[in-house]
Amino acid sequence: MIFKYGLPSPLQLLNCAPKKFQWKRTVQIAIYKYWKEAIISSGKSYASLRHLNIDAYNPGKFHHLLDINTTNDPTRETTRLAIKLKLVTGTYILQNKRFRYTENETPICKLCDHGDETLCHFLLDCQILEPIRRKYFHQIDEILQLISEENFTTLSSHDKIQIILDCSLHYPGLKGNSENIVKLDAICRQMSYALHIARYRSLDIKRK
């Protein structure tokens, strides 16, 4: 353990024994540092986590995407958060993924029948979901004006997706708990959930 976590050697400890509290604190810091670096390094090797700000990870603390205690209704936000986390970690099943693992499936979007149902298509392009999307895009644009004076509608598709999924990766200079980032996260979480519900309702109607 001493060598793994870069702690002082046994000889050093015998020659200069630290106090109990000091030693406990030294060990804790070394373990936190080791696992933070290991988890961040490992996380960056997964393409499915490319939209997640892994550098914001700190052992013993919530990632800012999980912080819903600032909302008025944490119970409802928990349901919304589950969908947002699936999207940001690449585990939300869209047609382009279902097609890879299921026979007789197609990657084409079953809502609009135009183009493959990718993450970009679901969040930005599907015309069936456009009325819902437009409502939230306006709110996102208002907050972006306060953060950076950027216009959401003129950003690239990549930047739009990044802001929707984890805006702290697009604005690395802002802390995840800053007021505007919290507001932006909440709106994007609501939009993701609204798109999810609209998608499943539309698919149910088509099946019937």
KENURO-9625 format. One line per 5 residues: for each residue z, x, y of N, C-alpha, C, O, CB. Coordinates in steps of 0.1 Angstrom, whole numbers, plus 5000, padded with zeros to 4 digits. Glycine has a CB too. Example, Ala and Ser with C-alpha at 12.3 -4.5 7.8 and 13.67 -1.06 7.14 Angstrom:
<rs>
5078:5132:4943:5078:5123:4955:5078:5132:4967:5085:5142:4967:5090:5113:4955; 5071:5128:4978:5071:5137:4989:5079:5129:5000:5080:5134:5011:5057:5141:4994
</rs>
This chain:
<rs>
5000:5008:4988:5000:5000:5000:5000:5009:5013:4993:5006:5022:5012:4991:5000; 5007:5019:5012:5008:5028:5024:4995:5034:5028:4991:5034:5039:5018:5040:5021; 4987:5038:5017:4974:5044:5020:4964:5034:5023:4955:5036:5031:4970:5052:5007; 4965:5022:5017:4955:5011:5019:4956:5007:5034:4945:5004:5040:4958:5000:5010; 4968:5005:5039:4969:5000:5053:4971:5010:5063:4974:5007:5075:4981:4990:5053
4970:5023:5060:4970:5034:5070:4984:5035:5076:4985:5039:5088:4961:5031:5081; 4994:5033:5068:5008:5035:5072:5013:5050:5071:5006:5058:5064:5018:5026:5064; 5024:5053:5078:5029:5067:5077:5031:5071:5062:5035:5062:5054:5041:5069:5085; 5030:5084:5059:5032:5088:5046:5047:5088:5042:5055:5087:5051:5026:5103:5044; 5050:5088:5029:5064:5087:5025:5072:5099:5030:5084:5098:5034:5065:5088:5009
5066:5111:5031:5072:5123:5037:5076:5120:5051:5087:5124:5056:5064:5135:5035; 5067:5115:5059:5070:5112:5073:5081:5102:5074:5090:5103:5083:5057:5106:5080; 5081:5092:5066:5092:5082:5066:5105:5088:5062:5116:5084:5068:5088:5070:5056; 5106:5097:5053:5118:5103:5049:5124:5112:5060:5136:5113:5063:5116:5112:5036; 5115:5119:5067:5119:5128:5078:5123:5120:5091:5132:5125:5098:5107:5138:5082
5117:5109:5092:5120:5101:5104:5120:5086:5101:5110:5079:5103:5110:5104:5116; 5130:5082:5094:5131:5068:5089:5132:5058:5101:5140:5059:5110:5143:5066:5080; 5122:5048:5101:5123:5038:5112:5134:5028:5110:5138:5026:5098:5109:5031:5113; 5137:5021:5120:5147:5010:5119:5140:4998:5111:5128:4997:5111:5152:5005:5132; 5148:4990:5105:5143:4979:5097:5133:4970:5105:5122:4967:5100:5154:4970:5092
5137:4966:5117:5128:4957:5124:5115:4964:5128:5105:4958:5128:5135:4952:5137; 5117:4977:5132:5105:4985:5137:5095:4986:5125:5083:4985:5127:5109:4998:5142; 5101:4990:5113:5092:4991:5101:5085:4978:5097:5073:4978:5094:5101:4996:5089; 5093:4968:5098:5087:4955:5094:5075:4951:5104:5065:4947:5099:5098:4943:5095; 5077:4954:5117:5067:4951:5127:5055:4961:5125:5043:4956:5126:5073:4953:5141
5057:4973:5121:5046:4983:5119:5038:4978:5107:5026:4979:5108:5052:4997:5116; 5045:4974:5096:5037:4970:5084:5029:4957:5087:5018:4956:5083:5047:4967:5073; 5035:4948:5095:5028:4935:5098:5016:4938:5106:5005:4932:5103:5038:4926:5106; 5017:4946:5116:5005:4949:5125:4994:4956:5116:4982:4953:5118:5009:4959:5136; 4998:4966:5108:4988:4973:5099:4981:4963:5090:4969:4965:5088:4995:4984:5091
4989:4954:5084:4982:4945:5074:4973:4935:5082:4962:4932:5077:4993:4937:5067; 4978:4930:5093:4969:4921:5101:4956:4928:5105:4945:4922:5104:4977:4916:5114; 4958:4940:5110:4946:4948:5114:4936:4950:5103:4924:4949:5105:4950:4962:5120; 4941:4954:5091:4933:4957:5080:4925:4944:5076:4913:4945:5074:4941:4962:5068; 4932:4933:5074:4925:4921:5070:4916:4914:5080:4906:4908:5077:4936:4911:5065
4920:4916:5093:4911:4911:5103:4898:4918:5103:4887:4912:5103:4918:4913:5117; 4898:4931:5102:4886:4939:5101:4878:4936:5089:4866:4935:5089:4889:4954:5102; 4885:4935:5077:4878:4932:5065:4872:4918:5065:4860:4917:5060:4888:4933:5053; 4879:4908:5070:4873:4895:5070:4862:4893:5080:4851:4887:5077:4884:4884:5073; 4863:4899:5091:4852:4899:5101:4840:4906:5096:4828:4901:5097:4856:4905:5114
4842:4918:5090:4831:4925:5084:4824:4918:5073:4811:4917:5072:4835:4939:5079; 4832:4912:5064:4826:4904:5053:4819:4891:5058:4808:4888:5053:4837:4900:5043; 4825:4885:5068:4819:4872:5073:4806:4875:5080:4797:4866:5079:4828:4866:5083; 4804:4886:5086:4791:4889:5093:4780:4892:5083:4768:4892:5087:4793:4901:5102; 4783:4894:5070:4773:4896:5060:4767:4883:5055:4757:4884:5047:4778:4905:5049
4773:4872:5058:4768:4859:5053:4759:4852:5064:4763:4849:5075:4780:4849:5050; 4746:4850:5060:4737:4844:5069:4741:4830:5073:4738:4825:5084:4723:4843:5063; 4748:4823:5064:4752:4809:5067:4763:4808:5078:4765:4798:5083:4758:4803:5054; 4769:4820:5081:4779:4820:5091:4774:4826:5105:4782:4829:5113:4792:4828:5087; 4761:4827:5106:4756:4833:5118:4759:4826:5131:4758:4832:5142:4741:4835:5116
4762:4813:5130:4765:4805:5142:4780:4805:5145:4784:4799:5155:4759:4791:5141; 4788:4811:5137:4802:4811:5139:4807:4824:5145:4803:4835:5141:4810:4809:5125; 4815:4822:5156:4820:4834:5163:4832:4840:5154:4843:4837:5156:4826:4830:5177; 4828:4849:5145:4837:4854:5135:4847:4864:5143:4858:4866:5138:4830:4862:5124; 4842:4870:5153:4850:4880:5161:4863:4873:5167:4872:4880:5171:4842:4886:5172
4862:4860:5168:4874:4852:5174:4885:4850:5164:4895:4845:5167:4869:4839:5179; 4883:4855:5151:4893:4853:5141:4905:4862:5143:4903:4874:5146:4887:4856:5127; 4917:4857:5142:4929:4864:5143:4939:4859:5133:4942:4847:5132:4935:4863:5158; 4944:4868:5124:4953:4864:5114:4965:4857:5119:4971:4861:5129:4958:4876:5105; 4968:4845:5113:4980:4838:5118:4977:4828:5129:4986:4821:5134:4991:4847:5122
4965:4828:5134:4961:4819:5145:4949:4811:5142:4941:4815:5134:4958:4827:5158; 4948:4799:5148:4937:4790:5146:4925:4796:5153:4925:4801:5164:4940:4776:5151; 4913:4795:5146:4900:4797:5153:4899:4785:5163:4903:4774:5160:4888:4797:5143; 4893:4788:5175:4893:4777:5185:4886:4765:5181:4889:4754:5186:4887:4783:5198; 4877:4766:5171:4870:4754:5167:4879:4744:5159:4876:4732:5159:4858:4758:5157
4890:4749:5154:4900:4741:5147:4910:4735:5156:4919:4727:5151:4906:4749:5136; 4911:4739:5168:4921:4734:5177:4918:4720:5183:4910:4719:5192:4923:4744:5189; 4924:4710:5177:4922:4696:5181:4935:4690:5187:4935:4678:5190:4917:4688:5170; 4945:4698:5189:4958:4693:5194:4957:4689:5209:4965:4682:5214:4968:4704:5192; 4946:4694:5216:4945:4691:5230:4938:4677:5232:4936:4673:5243:4937:4702:5237
4933:4671:5221:4926:4658:5222:4937:4647:5222:4948:4648:5218:4916:4656:5210; 4932:4635:5226:4941:4623:5227:4943:4617:5213:4953:4610:5211:4935:4613:5236; 4934:4619:5204:4934:4613:5191:4931:4623:5180:4920:4624:5175:4925:4601:5190; 4941:4632:5176:4939:4642:5166:4934:4637:5153:4926:4644:5146:4951:4651:5164; 4939:4625:5149:4935:4619:5136:4920:4617:5135:4913:4620:5126:4942:4606:5133
4914:4611:5146:4900:4608:5146:4892:4621:5147:4882:4623:5141:4896:4599:5158; 4898:4631:5155:4891:4644:5156:4890:4652:5143:4881:4660:5141:4897:4652:5167; 4900:4649:5135:4900:4656:5122:4887:4652:5114:4881:4661:5107:4912:4653:5114; 4884:4639:5114:4872:4634:5107:4859:4641:5113:4850:4645:5106:4871:4619:5108; 4859:4641:5126:4847:4647:5133:4846:4662:5130:4835:4667:5128:4848:4645:5148
4858:4668:5130:4858:4683:5127:4852:4687:5114:4846:4697:5113:4873:4688:5128; 4855:4678:5104:4850:4681:5090:4834:4683:5090:4829:4691:5084:4854:4670:5080; 4828:4674:5098:4813:4674:5099:4809:4687:5107:4799:4694:5103:4808:4662:5105; 4816:4689:5118:4812:4701:5126:4814:4714:5118:4805:4723:5119:4821:4701:5139; 4824:4715:5110:4826:4727:5102:4815:4729:5091:4811:4740:5088:4840:4727:5095
4811:4718:5085:4800:4719:5076:4787:4724:5082:4779:4732:5077:4797:4705:5069; 4785:4719:5094:4773:4723:5102:4773:4738:5105:4764:4746:5104:4771:4715:5114; 4785:4742:5110:4786:4756:5115:4787:4766:5104:4784:4778:5106:4798:4758:5124; 4791:4762:5092:4791:4771:5081:4779:4770:5071:4779:4776:5061:4804:4769:5073; 4770:4761:5075:4758:4760:5067:4760:4752:5054:4752:4754:5045:4752:4773:5064
4770:4744:5053:4772:4737:5041:4769:4722:5042:4771:4714:5033:4787:4738:5036; 4764:4718:5053:4759:4704:5055:4746:4702:5048:4737:4710:5051:4759:4700:5071; 4745:4692:5039:4733:4691:5031:4722:4683:5038:4723:4671:5040:4736:4685:5018; 4711:4690:5042:4700:4683:5048:4688:4684:5038:4690:4691:5028:4696:4690:5062; 4677:4678:5041:4666:4677:5031:4661:4691:5027:4657:4693:5016:4655:4669:5036
4660:4700:5037:4655:4713:5034:4663:4721:5024:4659:4730:5017:4654:4722:5047; 4676:4717:5023:4685:4723:5012:4684:4715:4999:4684:4721:4988:4699:4724:5017; 4685:4702:5001:4684:4693:4989:4672:4696:4981:4672:4696:4969:4685:4679:4993; 4661:4699:4988:4648:4701:4982:4648:4713:4973:4641:4714:4963:4637:4703:4993; 4656:4723:4976:4656:4736:4969:4663:4734:4955:4660:4741:4946:4664:4746:4976
4672:4724:4954:4681:4723:4942:4678:4710:4934:4685:4708:4924:4695:4725:4946; 4670:4702:4939:4668:4689:4933:4653:4686:4930:4645:4688:4939:4674:4677:4942; 4650:4682:4918:4636:4679:4914:4632:4666:4921:4639:4658:4925:4635:4677:4899; 4619:4666:4924:4612:4654:4930:4617:4651:4944:4617:4640:4948:4614:4642:4921; 4622:4662:4951:4627:4660:4964:4617:4667:4974:4609:4676:4969:4641:4665:4967
4617:4663:4986:4608:4669:4996:4617:4674:5008:4627:4668:5011:4598:4659:5001; 4613:4685:5015:4620:4689:5026:4618:4681:5039:4625:4683:5049:4617:4704:5029; 4609:4671:5038:4605:4663:5050:4617:4654:5053:4623:4648:5044:4592:4655:5047; 4619:4653:5066:4630:4644:5071:4627:4629:5067:4616:4624:5069:4631:4645:5086; 4637:4623:5061:4635:4609:5056:4637:4599:5067:4635:4587:5065:4644:4607:5044
4642:4603:5078:4644:4594:5089:4631:4592:5097:4627:4580:5099:4655:4599:5099; 4624:4603:5101:4612:4602:5109:4599:4605:5102:4589:4602:5107:4614:4611:5121; 4601:4611:5090:4589:4616:5082:4580:4626:5090:4568:4627:5087:4581:4604:5078; 4586:4633:5099:4578:4643:5107:4586:4656:5106:4596:4658:5113:4575:4638:5121; 4581:4666:5099:4587:4679:5098:4598:4680:5089:4604:4670:5085:4592:4683:5112
4601:4693:5085:4612:4695:5075:4625:4692:5082:4627:4695:5094:4612:4710:5070; 4634:4687:5075:4648:4683:5080:4656:4696:5079:4664:4698:5070:4654:4672:5072; 4655:4705:5089:4663:4717:5091:4675:4714:5100:4676:4703:5106:4655:4729:5096; 4683:4723:5102:4694:4722:5111:4689:4719:5125:4694:4710:5133:4703:4734:5111; 4679:4727:5129:4672:4725:5142:4667:4711:5144:4668:4704:5154:4661:4735:5145
4660:4706:5133:4654:4693:5134:4665:4682:5135:4663:4673:5143:4646:4690:5121; 4675:4683:5128:4686:4674:5128:4693:4673:5142:4696:4662:5147:4696:4677:5117; 4696:4685:5147:4704:4685:5160:4695:4683:5172:4700:4678:5182:4711:4699:5161; 4682:4687:5171:4674:4687:5184:4662:4679:5183:4658:4673:5194:4671:4701:5187; 4655:4677:5172:4642:4672:5172:4639:4658:5166:4630:4651:5171:4633:4681:5165
4647:4654:5157:4644:4641:5150:4644:4629:5160:4654:4627:5167:4654:4638:5139; 4633:4622:5161:4631:4612:5171:4640:4600:5169:4643:4592:5178:4617:4608:5172; 4643:4597:5156:4652:4586:5153:4666:4588:5159:4672:4578:5162:4652:4584:5137; 4670:4600:5160:4683:4603:5165:4684:4606:5180:4694:4609:5186:4689:4615:5157; 4672:4605:5186:4671:4609:5200:4680:4601:5210:4686:4607:5219:4657:4608:5204
4681:4588:5208:4690:4580:5217:4704:4585:5218:4710:4586:5228:4689:4565:5214; 4709:4589:5206:4723:4594:5205:4724:4608:5211:4733:4611:5219:4728:4594:5190; 4714:4616:5208:4714:4630:5213:4713:4630:5228:4720:4638:5234:4701:4637:5207; 4705:4622:5234:4703:4622:5249:4716:4619:5256:4718:4625:5266:4692:4611:5252; 4724:4610:5251:4737:4607:5257:4746:4619:5258:4752:4621:5268:4743:4595:5249
4747:4626:5247:4756:4638:5247:4750:4650:5254:4757:4658:5260:4759:4642:5232; 4737:4652:5253:4730:4663:5260:4733:4662:5275:4735:4673:5282:4715:4663:5258; 4734:4651:5281:4737:4649:5295:4751:4654:5298:4753:4661:5308:4735:4634:5300; 4761:4651:5290:4774:4656:5291:4775:4671:5290:4783:4677:5297:4784:4648:5282; 4768:4676:5280:4768:4690:5278:4763:4698:5290:4768:4708:5294:4760:4694:5265
4752:4692:5295:4746:4699:5307:4755:4699:5319:4755:4709:5326:4733:4691:5311; 4763:4689:5321:4773:4688:5332:4783:4699:5331:4787:4706:5341:4780:4675:5332; 4788:4702:5318:4798:4712:5317:4792:4726:5318:4798:4735:5323:4805:4711:5303; 4780:4728:5313:4773:4741:5314:4771:4745:5329:4771:4757:5332:4759:4740:5307; 4769:4735:5337:4768:4738:5351:4780:4744:5357:4780:4752:5366:4764:4725:5359
4792:4740:5351:4805:4746:5356:4807:4760:5350:4814:4768:5356:4816:4736:5352; 4802:4762:5338:4804:4775:5331:4795:4786:5336:4799:4797:5339:4803:4773:5316; 4782:4783:5336:4772:4793:5338:4761:4790:5347:4752:4798:5350:4767:4798:5325; 4760:4777:5352:4749:4772:5360:4736:4772:5352:4725:4771:5357:4747:4780:5372; 4737:4772:5338:4725:4771:5330:4722:4756:5328:4730:4747:5329:4728:4777:5316
4709:4754:5326:4704:4740:5324:4702:4739:5309:4693:4746:5303:4691:4737:5332; 4709:4730:5302:4708:4729:5288:4694:4726:5283:4690:4731:5273:4718:4718:5283; 4687:4717:5290:4674:4713:5286:4663:4724:5286:4653:4724:5279:4669:4702:5294; 4666:4735:5294:4656:4746:5295:4659:4758:5286:4651:4767:5285:4655:4751:5309; 4670:4757:5279:4674:4768:5269:4665:4767:5257:4659:4757:5254:4689:4766:5265
4665:4778:5250:4657:4779:5237:4664:4771:5227:4676:4768:5228:4655:4794:5232; 4657:4767:5216:4663:4759:5205:4675:4767:5199:4685:4761:5196:4653:4756:5195; 4673:4780:5198:4684:4788:5192:4697:4787:5200:4708:4786:5195:4680:4803:5191; 4695:4789:5214:4707:4788:5222:4713:4774:5223:4726:4773:5223:4703:4792:5237; 4705:4764:5222:4711:4750:5222:4719:4748:5209:4730:4743:5210:4699:4740:5222
4714:4753:5198:4721:4751:5185:4734:4759:5186:4744:4754:5181:4712:4756:5173; 4734:4771:5191:4746:4779:5192:4756:4773:5201:4768:4773:5197:4742:4793:5198; 4752:4767:5212:4762:4760:5221:4768:4748:5214:4780:4746:5215:4755:4756:5234; 4760:4741:5206:4765:4729:5199:4775:4733:5188:4785:4726:5186:4753:4721:5193; 4772:4743:5181:4780:4747:5169:4792:4755:5173:4803:4753:5168:4772:4754:5159
4790:4765:5181:4802:4774:5186:4798:4781:5199:4792:4791:5199:4806:4784:5175; 4801:4774:5210:4796:4779:5223:4803:4792:5227:4797:4799:5235:4800:4768:5233; 4814:4796:5220:4820:4809:5224:4812:4821:5220:4814:4831:5226:4834:4810:5217; 4803:4819:5211:4794:4830:5207:4783:4832:5217:4777:4842:5219:4788:4827:5193; 4779:4821:5224:4769:4821:5235:4775:4826:5248:4768:4832:5256:4763:4807:5237
4788:4823:5250:4795:4828:5262:4807:4836:5258:4819:4832:5259:4800:4815:5270; 4804:4849:5253:4815:4857:5248:4826:4861:5258:4837:4865:5255:4809:4870:5243; 4822:4860:5271:4832:4864:5282:4843:4853:5284:4853:4856:5291:4825:4866:5294; 4841:4841:5278:4851:4831:5280:4860:4829:5268:4855:4830:5257:4843:4817:5283; 4872:4827:5271:4882:4825:5260:4880:4811:5254:4876:4802:5260:4896:4827:5265
4882:4811:5240:4880:4798:5233:4889:4787:5238:4886:4775:5236:4882:4801:5219; 4901:4791:5244:4910:4780:5248:4908:4777:5263:4916:4769:5268:4924:4784:5246; 4898:4782:5270:4896:4778:5284:4892:4764:5285:4886:4758:5275:4885:4787:5290; 4895:4758:5296:4894:4743:5297:4880:4738:5295:4878:4728:5288:4899:4739:5311; 4870:4745:5300:4856:4740:5299:4851:4742:5285:4843:4734:5280:4847:4748:5309
4855:4753:5278:4851:4755:5264:4857:4745:5255:4850:4740:5246:4856:4769:5259; 4870:4741:5258:4876:4730:5250:4869:4717:5252:4866:4710:5242:4891:4729:5254; 4865:4714:5264:4858:4702:5267:4844:4702:5260:4840:4692:5254:4856:4700:5282; 4837:4713:5261:4824:4715:5255:4825:4713:5240:4816:4707:5234:4818:4728:5259; 4835:4720:5234:4837:4718:5219:4839:4704:5215:4834:4699:5205:4849:4727:5215
4847:4697:5223:4850:4683:5220:4837:4674:5220:4835:4666:5212:4861:4677:5229; 4829:4676:5231:4817:4668:5232:4807:4671:5221:4801:4662:5215:4810:4671:5246; 4806:4684:5217:4797:4688:5206:4802:4683:5193:4794:4680:5184:4795:4703:5206; 4815:4683:5191:4821:4677:5179:4818:4662:5178:4814:4658:5167:4836:4680:5179; 4819:4655:5189:4816:4641:5189:4801:4638:5186:4798:4629:5179:4820:4635:5203
4793:4646:5192:4778:4645:5190:4774:4647:5176:4767:4640:5170:4770:4654:5199; 4780:4658:5170:4777:4661:5156:4780:4650:5147:4773:4646:5138:4784:4674:5152; 4792:4644:5149:4797:4633:5141:4788:4621:5143:4785:4614:5133:4811:4630:5144; 4785:4618:5156:4776:4606:5159:4762:4607:5152:4757:4598:5147:4775:4604:5174; 4757:4619:5152:4744:4621:5146:4745:4620:5131:4736:4614:5124:4738:4636:5149
4756:4625:5125:4759:4624:5111:4760:4609:5107:4753:4605:5097:4772:4631:5107; 4767:4601:5114:4769:4587:5111:4755:4579:5112:4752:4571:5103:4779:4580:5120; 4748:4582:5123:4735:4575:5125:4725:4579:5114:4718:4571:5109:4729:4579:5139; 4726:4592:5110:4717:4596:5099:4720:4588:5086:4710:4583:5080:4718:4611:5096; 4732:4588:5082:4736:4581:5069:4733:4566:5070:4729:4560:5060:4750:4584:5066
4736:4560:5081:4733:4546:5083:4718:4543:5082:4714:4533:5075:4738:4540:5096; 4710:4551:5088:4695:4550:5087:4690:4552:5073:4681:4545:5069:4688:4559:5097; 4696:4561:5066:4692:4564:5052:4695:4552:5043:4688:4549:5034:4698:4577:5047; 4707:4546:5046:4711:4535:5038:4702:4523:5040:4698:4516:5030:4726:4531:5041; 4698:4521:5052:4689:4510:5055:4675:4512:5049:4669:4502:5043:4687:4509:5071
4671:4524:5049:4658:4527:5042:4658:4525:5027:4649:4520:5021:4654:4542:5045; 4670:4529:5021:4671:4527:5007:4671:4512:5003:4666:4508:4992:4684:4533:5002; 4677:4504:5012:4677:4489:5009:4664:4483:5011:4662:4471:5009:4688:4482:5017
</rs>
